[in-house]
Amino acid sequence: MIVQTLIKPGEYRDSVALMLIARELTALPGVADVSVVMGTPANKAVLAQAGLLNDAANAATPNDLLIAVKAKDDAAARAALHKAQELLAQRAASPQIGSAARPRTLRAALRATPGANLAIVSVAGQYAAAQAWDALRAGLHVLLFSDHVAVEDEIALKEYARDQGLLLMGPGAGTALINGVGLGFANAVPRGNIGIVAAAGTGLQEVSTLIAKAGAGITQGIGTGGRDVSERVGGIMMLEGLRALQADPKTRVIVIVSKLPAPSVTEKILAQVGTSDKPTVLALMSNLSLRGAIFATKQSPIREVEIASHKTLAMTARDLREAAALAVALSRGESVNAARKKLAAEDRALAIKARALRRKLNARQRYARGLYSGGTLCEETMRIWQASLGAVWSNAPLDPKFKLPDSNQSRRHTVVDLGEEEFTIGRPHPMIDNSVRVKRLLQEARDPSVAVIALDVVIGYGAHPDPAAELGAAIAEAKAIARKRGRELIVVASVTGTENDPQSLSRQTIALKKAGTIVLESNAVVAKFASCIVG
């Protein structure tokens, strides 16, 4: 493989346009990998990890457009760069769609929509804080979709927002449900009496859609950005979001979703929960850190007795599926113990099915692999597998000693977050484009030690219009590869979404099952099922 680059000095393009160009180039004959990005130090660091940074690319400045192509030979690389030039020229020449001019600044947008009270900021990270400041000072709540915002800016923005009675959701807040409107990667869920505040985008999607599948609904879904619950930021927006839901007369039950918060932030959350009489379900990733039987009803490390010392009405959930089930039961005045017993019975039935499937495997098939588009769902799977299988390798591991030396090569039990920057820099996110996951799926199918592959399929606004069509074809091919080599390959997946999403939950489920996929109700069940097959 060779790497060639094209640098366009002083040229800036919208990141979505660049991702679409990268997708077209990746499909060209002989092209193995492509990245189309601005030449910032952060982008170049990720290119280096991906093997796409040569001396020419390293010379690019943050104001330069950088196109890097890895191809089988010089001719294929040159053809891809020539095509890139054509695509850039086409997009530059494309006329603006629509008769009315679109606002080019926040102030112009406010003049056009004077009743607006929320702004979505999605620009390059180095400009995002300034735009967020303009929005906050104009009295707007902000969904800061952009990433790469300095932590100092995040703290200052959130402290100002808090003092002004505003929400600053983000940076890196990919999902929110505000007054029935989905923002970012969100789903079509009904209105109801359950409120969610989440420092985890796909976690918010998973819980809200499971609640919808159970026939209940959401008041608000407030995303805070994952860094909010760090020691340094201190949970500023997690606490503000919690206070907003506690004060909302339409919210009867609150769910808090987060990857592992700092201990001091957990303490603040519990203290704030204790100020309200609304029952609150805690779905914190620390809940899965104990080793032990997965198909059991034991409580999490943050135990009810520990919560009771805060005199709160909070309860812990072992996973996102249980969080949704408990919230629905509480919203209907039903028994949470009955809800837990129902889940345990379902788990026992699935364990029996998993053990039956295990008999179809040969002696060499010992390992589980997870290929994920959602970071929260990836972490949920890692924690479930760690509890039942032991060490789990990843490009985003729970334990640094199990970080994959090469993210493109799995080891033993492996869960890969394909939404990490090393896979998405200059390319569409795997919720939008399945090409990287398809390649990895076929690669794992050729490994004789692989028994089961777990996938998440996330649909909704902003996601791929028909992910099951692409993934289904790849799953069928992967299973055929294994069969030709005398093996049975088990593929198991869940669909995070609802029937009212543009892609339709039932349509996606049917297509995946037709390809030979075992489709289960939630990511937690998928993770448990897969671990039971190889455990």
PALUMVO-96323 format. One record per atom (N, C-alpha, C): x, y negated, z; residue in one letter. Coordinates in steps of 0.001 Angstrom, whole numbers, plus 500000, padded with zeros to 6 digits. Each point is the difference from the previous one (the first is absolute). Example, Ala and Ser with C-alpha at 12.3 -4.5 7.8 and 13.67 -1.06 7.14 Angstrom:
// PALUMVO-96323
513190505690507800A 499110498810500000A 500900498800500000A 499650498950499280S 500820498810500060S 499230498910500730S 
END
This chain:
// PALUMVO-96323
500838501197500000M 499162498803500000M 500879498744500000M 499537498986499276I 500695498716500003I 499024498916500451I 500557498892500496V 499191498860500435V 500392498783499179V 499007499363499405Q 500220498749499285Q 499055498942500556Q 500397498757499913T 499185498916500559T 499823498869498998T 498932499257500213L 499728498778499258L 499684498921501016L 500683498868499925I 499771498893500933I 499440498816499223I 498881499464500500K 499362498833499394K 500154498831500966K 501022499159499809P 500286498928500957P 498833499013500137P 499700499662501267G 499005498979500280G 498587500342499580G 499698501269499798E 498660500398499540E 499250500688501139E 498795499514500288Y 499185500585501074Y 498697500507499405Y 499586501210500435R 498718500566499592R 499270500545501218R 498680500028499900D 499170500562501063D 500385501458500244D 500023500404501278S 500458501347500346S 499119501083499398S 498684499745499885V 499114501002499401V 500345500197498530V 500261498899499286A 500394500101498592A 501295500792499859A 500949499769500914L 501271500722499942L 499803501492500255L 499122500342500924M 499745501417500275M 499366500698498797M 499108499292499303L 499380500589498820L 501023500222498889L 500924499060499856I 501072500174499021I 500861501207500363I 500334500116501285A 500816501128500454A 499301501324499710A 498696500024500191R 499262501241499742R 500073500386498526R 499864499030499095E 500074500301498573E 501398500490499611E 501019499392500573L 501370500395499661L 500313501403500509L 499489500345501190T 500270501316500578T 499452501115499118T 498954499719499228A 499380501018499147A 500755500233498702A 501021499194499717L 500738500145498744L 500869501255500004L 500240500607498840P 500834501210499915P 501417499753500527P 500485500930500807G 501368499941500492G 500224499082501179G 498945499321500469V 500135499063501122V 499664500732501299V 500932499964500945A 499799500679501283A 499459499069501063A 500420498724499973D 499580499065501044D 500158498583499482D 499129499115500513V 500014498595499587V 499648499142501195V 500623498831500091S 499602499010500990S 500041498628499344S 498922499231500192V 499916498650499447V 499706499067501167V 501002499240500443V 499887499210501232V 500752498681499857V 499771499130500973M 500849498821500119M 501290500412500698M 501086499314499683G 501314500429500472G 500345499544501402G 499093500171500952T 500258499613501381T 500933501009500664T 500696499607501061P 500868500954500708P 499238501232500493P 498778499796500505A 499219501138500487A 499677500966498870A 499603499455498841N 499693500862498860N 501233500749499521N 501140499313499975K 501229500661499535K 500439501092500963K 499764499798501286A 500351501040500976A 499194501265499753A 498708499835499672V 499158501164499727V 500398500642498672V 500355499181499010L 500470500547498725L 501254500850500200L 500864499550500897A 501216500768500283A 499648501371500563A 499020500048500913Q 499575501277500569Q 499432500925498933Q 499342499415499000A 499371500792498941A 500965500339498870A 501261499559500104G 500968500272498942G 499769499184498748G 499404498814500152L 499687499153498847L 500805498702499983L 500942499852500901L 500767498744500095L 501392500199499423L 500262499366498859N 501357499991499456N 500591498604500179N 501204499775499501D 500678498722500205D 499214498841499384D 499415500236498830A 499241498933499343A 498789499615500831A 499300501003500513A 498822499719500820A 500386499295501293A 501117500370500560N 500440499402501262N 500302498514499860N 500237499563498765A 500314498586499767A 498749499135499889A 498829500602499948A 498752499234499866A 499747499161501241A 499384498842499815T 499658499115501118T 498524500170500343T 499575499486501155P 498572500113500366P 499046499349499004P 500501499117499152N 499157499334499006N 499995500710498650N 500680501134499929D 500099500735498738D 499074501207500006D 499407500271498843L 499223501222499818L 500968501115499611L 499906501110500706L 500952501099499833L 499245501266499584L 500422500571498881I 499411501249499508I 501102501051499986I 499802501067500766A 500985501082500077A 499357501288499501A 500705500693499113V 499485501230499393V 501007501121500195V 499529501138500509K 500809501210500066K 499465500953498933K 500856500402499068A 499559500827498883A 501014501098499710A 499566500965499163K 500854501155499726K 501201499643499132K 499854498926499189D 501131499599499147D 499879498520499662D 501015499495499322D 500080498582499675D 498861499567499088D 499632500843499048A 498949499637499054A 498658499837500702A 499674500918500904A 498735499916500725A 499962498757500880A 501119499664500646A 500063498813500846A 499822498730499183A 500680499932498839R 499870498819499140R 498568499839499492R 499374501104499648A 498616499945499505A 499070499480501089A 500230500419501239A 499153499553501108A 500176498505500250A 501234499516499960L 500235498573500217L 499427499172498859L 500069500527498770H 499382499298498863H 498487499915500186H 499410501099500455K 498563500010500260K 499637499011501110K 500862499904501001A 499761499045501086A 499945498571499467A 500914499680499087Q 499996498665499395Q 498680499744499276Q 499522500997499268E 498738499852499267E 498830499772500962E 499960500787501075L 498894499885500948L 500008498657500712L 501181499522500350L 500104498692500647L 499522498892499066L 500373500110498725A 499591498990499026A 498488500030499784A 499425501206499952Q 498549500130499820Q 499243499368501147Q 500456500255501212R 499288499473501163R 500146498491500098R 501163499490499596A 500198498548500033A 499096499303498998A 499709500691498860A 499183499396498951A 498513500195500209A 499601500854500953S 498583500303500203S 499251498758500473S 498880499665499359P 499220498829500441P 499309500270501324P 499750498961500729Q 499283500135501264Q 498559500405499737Q 499508500988500728I 498647500497499823I 499023499108500755I 498877499714499365G 498971499207500681G 500047498549499571G 498885499360500055S 499916498606499546S 500444499022501076S 499798500331501258A 500355499073501077A 501442500223500442A 500698498914500224A 501384500108500461A 500029500515501427A 500897500926500269R 500107500549501348R 500854499083500855R 499653499800501275P 500823499149500871P 501421500547500102P 500968499107499994R 501403500419500063R 500617499712501365R 499256499321500879T 500489499714501347T 498885500256501000T 500375500136501265L 499012500192501053L 499054498807500091L 500544498812499885R 499153498806500095R 498971499969498888R 500407500384498782A 499065500020498879A 498922501056500226A 500389501127500565A 499026501052500279A 498985499548501046A 500456499263501005L 499089499488501025L 499028498974499434L 500488499191499057R 499097499032499361R 498928500736499188R 500388501107499395A 499055500759499176A 499022500803500851A 500430500409501207T 499147500803500893T 500041499397501405T 499337498870500208P 500114499286501277P 499468500776501194P 499152501011499788G 499464500763501121G 500869501167500423G 501137500212499333A 500865501137500321A 500594499851501397A 500137501137500708N 500638499939501323N 501100501048500157N 500374500664498889L 501055501009500064L 500801499967498710L 501313500103500139A 500888500041498841A 500786501301500003A 500194500578498828I 500871501170499829I 501285499513499360I 501110500262500649V 501307499581499491V 500745501224499503V 500295500011498716S 500745501113499403S 500977499430498994S 501133499556500515V 501070499444499176V 501313500620500461V 501069499715499296A 501312500505500406A 500293499587501444A 500643500905500744G 500194499816501436G 500623498677500392G 500950499506499186Q 500694498765500385Q 499091498776499930Q 498861500125499290Y 499061498875499900Y 498747500199500860Y 499843501189500563A 498735500353500646A 499729499183501254A 501016499784500828A 499796499270501248A 499513498578499734A 500574499347498990A 499589498624499690A 498539499947499576A 499568500967499186Q 498604500033499575Q 499072500286501181Q 500447500878500891A 499182500310501184A 499860498772500896A 501087499245500137W 499925498772500801W 498980499032499395W 500027499845498675D 499044499091499356D 498560500441500275D 499759501294499939A 498646500514500222A 499556499796501446A 500876500315500948L 499646499824501409L 499729498535500323L 500840499128499482R 499816498569500283R 498747499441499339R 499499500720498993A 498724499616499378A 498817500618500737A 500278500689501115G 498936500579500811G 499496501344499520G 500803500714499206L 499592501281499437L 500598501164500775L 499206501061500165H 500574501282500390H 500865500489498831H 500985500847500297V 500921500439498946V 500181501511500039V 499867500620498823L 500478501365499810L 501311499879499248L 501108500232500708L 501327499866499410L 500415501369499453L 499618500242498762F 500274501277499339F 501495500180499751F 500709498900499780S 501420500038499669S 500828500625501110S 501085500643499588D 500980500547500943D 501270499163499921D 501042500453500664H 501306499312499999H 499902498582500546H 499170499820501018V 499912498724500712V 500844500129501268V 500836499031500266A 500882500056501165A 499169500104501282A 500511500762500959V 499257500205501239V 499809498678500742V 500968499092499886E 499859498686500646E 498809499237499419E 499822500099498671D 498853499348499361D 498694500666500431D 500009501332500087E 498796500705500419E 499561499549501394E 500932499941500923I 499664499604501367I 499443498579500031I 500676499077499299A 499548498600499997A 498611499875499379A 499761500680498890L 498694499957499344L 498905500543500917L 500284501112500644K 498981500634500845K 499735499193501271K 501025499414500557E 499776499165501188E 499157498777499642E 500283499398498845Y 499205498843499558Y 498554500422499736Y 499836501119499290A 498652500494499696A 499224500266501290A 500629500650500955R 499346500288501285R 499558498710500682R 500863499010500001D 499678498742500676D 498869499248499303D 499823500278498688Q 498949499320499235Q 498725500837499875Q 499983501168500638G 498831500865499903G 499856500669498653G 501128500235499343L 500000500611498669L 500691501358500034L 499727500814498992L 500686501280499846L 501066499876498924L 501191500470500303L 501074500138499014L 500277501493499891L 499366500643499039M 500121501450499818M 501184500291499085M 501024500647500529G 501209500285499237G 501216499471500728G 501143499897499309P 500241500353498599P 499908501505499762P 499864500344498731G 499862501403499637G 498663500579500417G 498964499156500141A 498661500499500328A 499314500377498696A 499943501294499720G 499472500438498712G 498516500212499974G 499341500000501177T 498585500355500052T 499271499182501063T 498814499553499667A 499099499385500978A 498573500136499496A 499056500006500927L 498564500006499685L 499373498851500788L 499733498908499325I 499531498804500678I 498598499656499506I 499043500017500927N 498604499688499673N 499492500822498818N 500384501268499987G 499513500898498956G 500771499944498698G 501038499166499931V 500791499874498776V 501345500685500201V 500354500898499090G 501290500677500079G 501091499143499406G 501086499836500727L 501145499213499544L 501207500914499834L 500754499799498923G 501165500848499750G 499550501400499631G 500718501001500509F 499611501393499801F 498930500339501042F 498750499914499628A 498908500274500931A 498962500855499294A 498991500410500752N 498982500901499467N 498604499431500181N 499058500548499231A 498604499575500076A 499332500745501148A 500025499396501164V 499404500627501179V 498794499180500447V 498999500655500590P 498797499266500425P 500256499156501245P 499133499030500207R 500047499212501222R 499437500845501140R 500487499748501205G 499537500757501155G 500366499290501280G 500315500770501052N 500275499384501301N 501364500396500560N 500900500480499142I 501346500390500433I 501013499034499404I 500829499407500854G 501049499097499544G 501358500663500107G 500891499679499065I 501338500590499974I 501029498884499949I 501030500112500813V 501181499149499852V 501180500933499827V 500787499769498937A 500993500994499611A 501314499358499583A 501082500587500517A 501337499632499548A 500491501055499009A 499071500511499204A 500292501084499060A 498946499976498905A 500401499662498779G 499040499809498920G 499236501250499611G 500730501078499649T 499277501219499623T 499340500641501218T 500497499685501198G 499316500448501208G 498622499367500107G 499912498713499691L 498709499324500004L 499084500613498940L 500565500282498813Q 499200500620498941Q 499496501382500416Q 500875500803500588E 499620501354500382E 498896499988501049E 500164499195501041V 498996499979501066V 498680499426499489V 500053498923499243S 498758499378499528S 499239500918499051S 500711500736499143T 499303500885499062T 499471501250500703T 500701500493501015L 499477501133500768L 498744499593500772L 500003498787500509I 498798499482500663I 498847499927498991I 500296499523498787A 498976499910498963A 499474501379499616A 500904500988499888K 499586501360499645K 499076500590501066K 500160499536501237A 499154500485501095A 498673499254500078A 499780499055499092G 498731499283499969G 499950498752500851G 501143499559500516A 500056498777500800A 500676498888499192A 500222498836500622G 500545498883499248G 500878499080500821G 500523498986499325I 501030499110500546I 499477498577500113I 500353499328501091T 499746498559500089T 501144499240499329T 501201500178500545Q 501191499364499442Q 501162500987500052Q 500901499892499033G 501244500757500030G 501147499025499862G 500682499734501093I 501034498960500045I 501370500657499923I 500743499708498952G 501362500509499861G 500997498995500542G 501019500478500710T 500942499075500633T 501378500007499357T 500301501021499180G 501374500202499547G 500731500864501006G 500805500935499501G 500631500984500876G 500972499443501010G 500669498906499667R 501013499447500911R 499380499268501181R 498708499750499939D 499328499251501067D 500164500664501357D 500017501348500036V 500054500712501279V 501428500286500454V 500969499358499358S 501387500144500439S 500236499182501264S 501076500310500700E 500354499281501226E 500158498515499732E 500610499674498877R 500327498604499728R 498752499169499697R 499098500521499183V 498786499235499667V 499001500071501147V 499953501117500694G 499223500076501230G 498509500244499840G 499564500460498807G 498582500297499822G 499107498786499966G 500509498887499512I 499227498749500025I 498650500167499301I 500010500521498762M 498750500129499251M 499204501228500403M 500658501027500491M 499253501137500533M 499104499526501139M 500546499191500873L 499227499488501137L 498927499013499548L 500319499145499025E 499001499050499496E 498870500725499288E 500352501018499213G 498970500785499334G 499118500729500991G 500625500537501038L 499240500688501053L 499052499028500697L 500490498812500320R 499132498995500645R 498826499619499097R 500275499871498689A 498936499635499070A 498910501074499966A 500385501263500007L 499022501088499990L 499270500090501334L 500702499736501083Q 499344500015501314Q 498946498907500108Q 500226498880499311A 499057498882500052A 498885500116498967A 500132500921499056D 499032500145498917D 498759500754500484D 498834499378500012P 498800500679500522P 499568501200499154P 500434500075498737K 499613501124499139K 500893501226500200K 501134499826500653T 500930501106500219T 499694500676501319T 499647501283499936R 499684500757501207R 501192500824500478R 500784500517499049V 501150500864500298V 501203499466499244V 501183500090500618I 501238499510499379I 500973501162499834I 500664500036498844V 501063500971499760V 501291499229499759V 501061500392500697I 501322499408499802I 500881501040499321I 500522499658498830V 500837500910499224V 501384499389499851V 501027500789500306S 501351499459499883S 501021501113499934S 501056499751499223K 501196500811500176K 500556499671501377K 500988500752500430L 500490499917501376L 500308498557500422L 499205499420500921P 500286498635500459P 501139500003501025P 500606498848500192A 500961499848501086A 499277500207501331A 500658500583501007P 499330500243501286P 499370498748500591P 500676498862499883S 499441498765500565S 498732499584499272S 499934500288498690V 498800499663499228V 498853500930500382V 500293501286500201T 498975500936500456T 499406499528501326T 500849499533500889E 499536499499501306E 499078498794499815E 500360499098499091K 499156498826499734K 498655500416499405K 500031500989499106I 498759500472499375I 499054500563501061I 500548500844500880L 499169500590501052L 499429498929500925L 500813499003500315A 499523498918500870A 498864499235499335A 500133499732498686Q 498951499272499292Q 498744500843499865Q 500145501295499743V 498837500892499940V 499223499937501310V 500728499901501102G 499377499981501318G 499200498757500312G 500083498973499139T 499242498775500241T 498584500070499437T 499690501107499279S 498706500105499329S 499289501280500427S 498670500002499874D 499240501207500317D 499722500848498755D 500642499664498879K 499783500770498779K 500920501219499972K 499462501200499751P 500857501176499910P 500976499868498838P 501238500428500254T 501078499826499022T 500755501309499820T 500221500363498754V 500742501213499663V 501394499591499550V 501017500607500618L 501394499715499659L 500533501100499101L 500334499655498764A 500617500941499067A 501421499508499735A 500889500344500919L 501395499580499918L 500849501200499626L 500966499798499120M 500777501138499518M 500789500695501106M 500206499331501119S 500673500650501129S 499165501151500544S 498720500034499661N 499107501037500516N 500365501398499523N 500861500103498979L 500285501306499417L 501415500477500280L 500681499376500943S 501421500265500154S 500338501226500834S 499023500618500666L 500301501194500785L 500024501234499133L 500956500907500238R 499976501296499347R 498896500842500625R 499461500913499230G 498970500882500529G 499060500438498911G 499015500782500355A 499062500523499020A 499200498858499383A 499956499982498673I 499257498956499307I 498506500211500170I 499536501242499865F 498569500260500097F 499625500161501469F 500020498879500722A 499707500000501430A 499319498688500341A 499577499884501244T 499283498783500405T 500764499185501030T 501297500300500174K 500752499268501026K 500066498513499661K 500123499173500999Q 500020498566499803Q 501384499522499601Q 500053498766499588S 501233499424499497S 500881499515501145S 501262499587499688P 500881499480501047P 499430498791500736P 499211499157499309I 499301498927500705I 498694500610500494I 499957500412501235R 498893500823500486R 498885499149500588R 498803500618500067E 498847499296500550E 500250499514501434E 500719500805500783V 500248499596501380V 500888498752500031V 500931499928499034E 500876498840499909E 499193498769499601E 499084500187499046I 499146498898499579I 499067499577501124I 499501500993500746A 499077499689501090A 500626499079501035A 501323500065500145S 500666499132500968S 499856498529499612S 499683499750498703H 499762498633499545H 498524499621500121H 499180500950500478K 498553499775500159K 499385499569498669K 500356500743498945T 499468499707498680T 498976501044499611T 499307499740498907L 499085500967499404L 500650500602498756L 501326500153500035A 500726500513498840A 500180501499500084A 500147500618498837M 500335501423499920M 500935500196498823M 500843501014500108T 500979500253498954T 499470501001498987T 500528499898498775A 499717500959498938A 501315500619499560A 499977501312499760R 501223500678499588R 500405499656498581R 499037499639499171D 500284499685498608D 498899499095499469D 500130499580498743L 499047499050499435L 498618500623499814L 499957501277499693R 498717500692499875R 499237499983501317R 500701500302501102E 499335499986501297E 499595498583500387E 500816499020499644A 499650498607500308A 498663499630499371A 499823500374498731A 498742499697499316A 498836500742500648A 500209501275500334A 498919500804500593A 499575499444501358A 500964499609500827L 499671499442501314L 499270498667499851L 500460499182499068A 499363498699499796A 498550500162499562A 499755500940499091V 498641500233499525V 499115500488501152V 500516500933500802A 499220500507501139A 499660498864500963A 500993499174500326L 499759498886500921L 498997499002499428L 500078499767498682S 499097499022499379S 498561500468500037S 499800501311500122R 498650500567500025R 499568500401501410R 500840499739500988G 499682500381501361G 500074501495500233G 500800500703499193E 500124501443500113E 501218500375500843E 500106501258500369S 501076500482500853S 501316500117499224S 501057499397500535V 501305500138499358V 500561501406500225V 499645500622501127N 500454501373500236N 499402500953498971N 498746499772499646A 499367500822498969A 500683499784498655A 500384498750499720A 500690499712498739A 501348500715499952A 500717499988501118R 501293500681500041R 499840501517499848R 498986500564500625K 499775501448499890K 499671500386498553K 499246499154499328K 499662500262498598K 501263500012499141K 500883499031500217L 501251499958499242L 500859501228500288L 500052500408501272A 500796501169500369A 499467501263499331A 498684500124499911A 499410501161499336A 500341500004498514A 499963498827499377E 500374499899498594E 501465500375499800E 500860499587500935D 501420500325499911D 500231501502500094D 499287500652500882R 500166501450500146R 499602500730498717R 498924499548499371A 499570500610498746A 501040499789498898A 500580498811499956L 501022499720498998L 501264500808500252L 500342500211501258A 501186500794500331A 499857501426499483A 498803500561500111I 499759501352499483I 500179500020498485I 499475498990499315K 500144499912498548K 501469499841499604K 500732499202500756A 501416499781499703A 500804501288500147A 499718500760501047R 500731501262500202R 499698501003498885R 498772499970499477A 499662500885498884A 500783499618498744A 500143498693499758L 500775499553498839L 501470500351500127L 500514499990501224R 501414500291500221R 500372501389499484R 499052500919500005R 500280501358499546R 500279500069498496R 499652498936499268K 500259499973498565K 501425499575499660K 500739499533500985L 501351499483499772L 501033501107500107L 501144499803499326N 501076500961500166N 500914499572501141N 500955500849500323A 500838499774501187A 500859498752499885A 500327499576498775R 500874498832499827R 499249498683500177R 498699500030499866Q 499211498770500078Q 499740499638501462Q 500802499093500506R 499983499695501431R 499714498539500315R 500020499126498997Y 500011498575500309Y 498792499244499448Y 499675498919500714A 498925499089499603A 500615498697499506A 499395499439498981R 500455498715499458R 498812499061499913R 500199498746500375G 498959498987499918G 500432498881499079G 499164499645499047L 500299498928499043L 498925498929500151L 500357498870500625Y 498999499039500466Y 500115498634499334Y 498819499393499777S 499944498619499519S 499734499035501149S 499374500470501080G 499672499149501145G 500976500196501146G 500620498920500458G 501010500100501053G 499453500518501319G 498804499566500383T 499410500465501259T 499649501479499923T 499451500425498875L 499645501402499831L 501251500865499950L 501063499473499425C 501284500698499997C 500489500201501429C 499926498957500812E 500469500114501380E 499099500924500820E 498698499943499761E 499090500890500708E 500370501462499708E 500288500304498753T 500392501367499631T 501317500391500646T 500962499097499994M 501290500316500622M 499830500322501481M 499171499236500688R 499827500231501433R 499265501319500260R 499026500310499178I 499297501273500163I 500934501169499699I 500791499882498945W 500936501082499669W 501105500120501035W 500466498878500488Q 501054500044501018Q 499502500729501244Q 498736499777500357A 499444500632501196A 499878501503499846A 499797500483498775S 499779501437499802S 501167500706499337S 500770499277499170L 501060500645499221L 501407499622500437L 500137498949500801G 501333499552500401G 500503498905499086G 501255500098499587A 500639498940499219A 499290499788498668A 499790498722499657V 499406499627498725V 500905498954499352V 500453500298498777W 500862499094499255W 499158498996499221W 500563498797499814S 499250498971499270S 500929498867499593S 499541499204499037N 500687498746499703N 499631498930501018N 498948500235500775A 499590499090501084A 499752500845501242A 501044500622500555P 499816501028501034P 499615499430501356P 499416500868500826L 499727499637501388L 501283499938500795L 500924500881499659D 501305500075500657D 501067499728498942D 500849498975500194P 500989499645498980P 500900501150499571P 500222500984500868K 500890501090499616K 499387500911498941K 498692499829499751F 499348500792498962F 499669499162498763F 500764498937499792K 499844499207498778K 500640500742498837K 499270500127498921L 500516500693498830L 501223499283499442L 501114500697499771P 501165499357499373P 499664499460498613P 499149500727499293D 499525499589498684D 498479500128500019D 499298498868499895S 498543500023500094S 499342500791498880S 500752500275498949N 499461500757498874N 500183501507500155N 500597500437501111Q 500231501421500239Q 499491500377501382Q 499028500913500056S 499418500421501273S 500891500994500715S 499773500104501312R 500680500992500833R 498975500640500933R 499981501318500048R 499128500726500904R 498605499364499996R 499426499698501196H 498714499284500041H 500273498522499745H 499386499445498961T 500263498616499601T 498704499276499701T 499916498756500466V 498896499103499651V 500610498728499420V 499597499639498784V 500583498851499320V 498955498893499872V 500385498795500404D 499159498826499809D 500397499353498683D 499216500244498960L 500298499478498673L 499642498529499867L 499439499425501055G 499721498570500012G 501135499170500563G 501081500666500448E 501174499270500484E 500682499264498850E 500739498945500326E 500582499137498979E 500901500734499017E 500705501019500464E 500909500701499097E 499266500606498813E 498695500260500166F 499203500555498914F 499159498945499282F 499777498845500625T 499062499027499436T 500648498728499487T 501296499808500249I 500605498753499568I 499953499906498474I 499280498998499504G 499871499817498568G 499114501023499326G 499261500779500780R 499090501002499445R 498659499874500711R 498921500476499397P 498706499955500691P 499996500893501233P 499245499596501009H 499822500807501212H 499310501307499623H 500288501101500721P 499367501278499658P 498489500020500154P 499413499013500682M 498537499911499998M 499486499496498653M 500898499396499218I 499628499439498700I 500465500900498859I 501172500597500165D 500621500793498939D 500534501296500597D 499585501127499461N 500375501306500548N 501229500620499352N 500679499283499102S 501065500625499206S 501134500537500866S 500422499252501026V 501098500468500851V 499564501229500791V 498781499996500493R 499517501137500777R 499821501232499109R 499554499802498777V 499846501130499077V 501348500679499771V 501042499211499761K 501336500570499796K 500458500781501229K 499764499429501164R 500455500653501230R 499186501270500272R 498726499978499677L 499154501169500190L 500510501175499171L 500345499755498741L 500506501062499135L 501379500477500470L 500780499077500528Q 501313500366500552Q 499839500939501187Q 499078499683500903E 499777500843501171E 499436501366499595E 499202500027498934A 499425501266499544A 501074500979499528A 501138499492499572R 501089500862499519R 500862500543501134R 499799499509501201D 500787500447501153D 499393501290500544D 500709501106499954P 499421501280500437P 499709500075501488P 500513499059500798S 499762500037501441S 498735499252500412S 499342499308499060V 498826499194500322V 498746500868500020V 499245499888501083A 498745500738500146A 498785499117499742A 500034498778500520V 498834499128499931V 500446498561499788V 499236499288499179I 500243498576499759I 498759499231500442I 500194498990500852A 498904499168500500A 500044498635499317A 498833499505499620L 499879498722499308L 498909499146500635L 500173498691499924D 498898499083500287D 499575499380498676D 498710499827499821V 499460499313498826V 499173498839500527V 500489498789499802V 499343498810500549V 499335499247498857V 498670499876500098I 499256499272498977I 499461498709500605I 499268499242499199G 499458498735500483G 500432498851499128G 499735498783500472Y 500355498804499246Y 501515499902499853Y 500449499717498799G 501426499819499754G 500747501275499710G 499421501150500303A 500685501273499786A 499828500453498557A 500710501078499627H 499919500557498654H 498539500300499651H 499555499714498782P 498589500188499657P 499535501450499983P 500921500946499863D 499608501410499986D 501208500866500379D 500433499939501261P 501231500714500373P 499899501507499832P 498813500571500201A 499853501454499893A 500260500492498586A 499765499160499002A 500260500400498619A 501496500251499799A 500835499078500482E 501450500171499867E 500523501084500934E 499598499934501259L 500504500966500978L 499466501401499728L 498743500088499567G 499423501310499723G 500769500744498923G 500338499319498922A 500770500634498927A 501361500457500510A 500632499170500839A 501318500356500539A 499894501164500984A 498941500031500802I 499816501100500949I 499800501313499259I 499182499977498950A 499794501210499200A 501316500477499399A 500814499075499499E 501300500364499425E 500936500557501068E 499994499375501184A 500860500461501094A 499650501422500420A 498715500276500109K 499571501347500382K 500352501006498903K 499922499573498739A 500376500887498890A 501499500308500020A 500807498996500330I 501448500212500119I 500291501076501039I 499344499881501154A 500215500983501065A 499538501392499571A 498844500079499347R 499487501311499586R 500927500693499018R 500557499233499076K 500925500580499026K 501237500574500670K 500304499508501185R 501173500485500732R 499608500968501111R 498757500480499920G 499561501029500933G 499648499514501385G 499598498725500112R 499671499431501307R 498619499380499986R 499409499922501163E 498761499243500200E 500370498675500657E 499608498898499392L 500253498671500571L 498672499433500486L 499955499627501280I 498776499436500587I 500124498479500005I 499020499340499430V 499945498534500003V 498751499576500755V 500177499146500984V 498883499569500839V 500006498477500082V 498820499390499928A 499920498538499952A 498735499517500679A 500008498724500350S 498791499309500457S 499821498765499130S 498779499515499919V 499710498776499252V 499531498941500984V 500767498946500133T 499617498865500839T 499159499065499156T 498683500024500213G 499118499172499195G 498551500330500263G 499110499337499278T 498559500199500155T 499359500202498630T 498755500430500036E 499273500223498751E 499788498700499240E 499937498879500717N 499756498710499353N 501265499318499495N 501162500597500236D 501226499458499419D 499951500118498480D 500707499145499281P 499960500051498534P 500360501375499432P 500864500739500685Q 500439501299499493Q 499065501134500397Q 499111499798500972S 499024500980500482S 500670501167500711S 499711500139501280L 500558501075500817L 499682501376499414L 498747500222499606S 499632501328499489S 500681500307498678S 500134499001499142R 500655500238498703R 501466500368500198R 500675499330500913Q 501403500308500267Q 500140501388500623Q 499106500320500925T 500059501296500674T 499783501146499015T 499007499864499141I 499704501047499012I 501195500219499071I 500613498900499537A 501134500122499079A 501191500683500670A 500253499674501246L 501120500622500713L 499743501486500231L 498778500343500387K 499667501414500221K 500091500789498701K 499577499394498896K 500068500666498697K 501442500334499631K 500938499184500467A 501423500236499721A 500620501023500944A 499210500503500959G 500514501002500921G 500433499455501345G 499596498784500316T 500360499373501269T 498987500368501080T 500493500258501199I 499122500128501161I 499785498594500550I 498769499504499923V 499705498633500432V 499295500056501356V 500604499329500980L 499471499980501360L 499568498589500372L 499298499879501125E 499281498759500304E 500875498829500418E 501193500264500506S 500841498913500489S 501467500377499890S 500857498999500093N 501431500275499950N 500458500820501192N 499442499727501183A 500401500760501190A 499702501486499820A 498852500321499424V 499648501401499770V 500939500619498965V 500330499245498961V 500957500484499001V 501330500342500662V 500501499091500838A 501287500217500662A 499955501221500912A 498937500135500765K 499866501152500899K 499892501303499205K 499215499968498946F 499795501184499167F 501320500451499380F 500747499048499438A 501284500331499378A 500980500560501023A 500030499395501182S 500941500472501020S 499640501396500481S 498703500314500018C 499565501325500441C 500376501070498968C 500085499621498731I 500383500948498954I 501445500444500171I 500882499062500346V 501431500331500086V 500488500166501427V 499166499645500986G 500444500029501394G 499935501371500631G 
END
